[in-house]
Amino acid sequence: MIDLHCHILPGIDDGARTIEDALEMAGIAAAEGITTIVGTPHVFKGDFSPEEFALIEEKRAGLSAALAEKNIKISLFGGAEVHISHNLIEEIRNNRKNLVLNGSSYMFVEFPSDHIFPGVKNLFFDLMSEGITPIIAHPERNSVFSRNPGLLFDLVQMGALAQANSGSFTGLYGRAEEEAALRFLEWNLVHFIASDGHSPRAIPPRLGEAVKRAEALIGGKKAGALVRENPKAVLEDREIPEYSYPTDPRKSKKSFQIKIPGFLRRRK
Ligand SMILES: [Fe+2]
């Protein structure tokens, strides 16, 4: 399996704190059957400096060397989780190779957990005009997408993709995130499952249990593709092979069954 989204690089963000943490995370991942991890540190508005990107690359090279030394069979690739901001297009023009996943045309975008600014569709249009395919990181953890899954559908229909966290399927973040992840999966609004791992214990890089839960809902072939064929295609900069046309949640009765607080339930 490939873990496309993981904060395994030590001492960069709120992920692994030390190289020992990172190696422990890699050991957990390897035991799960993960062979490849993409190190995707948070990149916020103020982080776009040559020094920051050089440090990330240095950490990646250091961790790769440590993995080889400890004989942990994990391939480490470069990437980022890019916090969405209005000046993103300019930053992409200046720092594209540091922001995309393994030099591809795919890029993770992260929204604040409770807010999506107006104009997001225009921004996504501009991103795609730059040749970037945005992958929305963990939309099930964003209360705006949970309350208004039609917005996620609109962005996916425009050409964006979405990645759900493995922990969301196993209840790690709570019931609302779990329900949202399962509904998004049913509506073909999830194209990748990744760990978003931050540590060996609290948020470890595990995928197996989440894939089992996804299998029960969408079948083994499709669920497997979310952690194998699709992320592999990203790393090779190809179109993802497992893609099903999304269902518009606004036209699905199930959109009113998400067990989350908010207007979806009240509109029953
Ligand atoms: Fe993340």
Residues whose N, C-alpha, C, O or C-beta is under 5 A from the ligand:
A	BS01	LIG	E81 D196
